[in-house]
Amino acid sequence: MSGGGGYNANPQKMRETAQYLLNLAERPKQIREETRARYKDFEGWNGRPGAVADSFYEQTQPEQEKLIKSLTEPSGIDDAMHGAVSATLTTADSIDGAKGFADDLVKDAKAKAESVLNGDESDGDDSGNESGDSDHTGGGKH
């Protein structure tokens, strides 16, 4: 909020924020790809299935599989981040649209006021009826 009670939105800053969020949203995907690639270097760190006297493998492998699965499969954070990007961009576009609409209204009102002040328009009634009675449209002044 500004000091005068109005709201000053910055759609450009919102778009920059959306780009930053999009970059963040891509990072988990990159981490998953890196994890898959690097896991091959460490696969078998805890032993081998069926090896004689390899109880360590049997104890650690279930947790190891859960860990790798959690690190290499997409999660809800992906959708949440992309949803935040979409919402931010939609809001920025909405602000631009509302601002454009408001600017057009102000421009039209200013032109009409200048026209009235210059005597180009009598009462602002555009019904075509010189009496100012807008209940009866005449299709224009004759």
Salt bridges, closest charged atoms under 4 A:
GLU16 OE1 - LYS13 NZ 3.75
GLU26 OE2 - HIS82 NE2 3.41
GLU34 OE2 - ARG27 NH1 3.41
GLU63 OE2 - LYS66 NZ 3.45
ASP78 OD2 - ARG32 NH1 3.25
ASP93 OD1 - ARG15 NH2 2.70
ASP96 OD2 - ARG15 NH2 2.80
ASP103 OD2 - LYS99 NZ 2.77
GLU121 OE1 - LYS112 NZ 3.39
ASP133 OD2 - HIS136 NE2 3.59
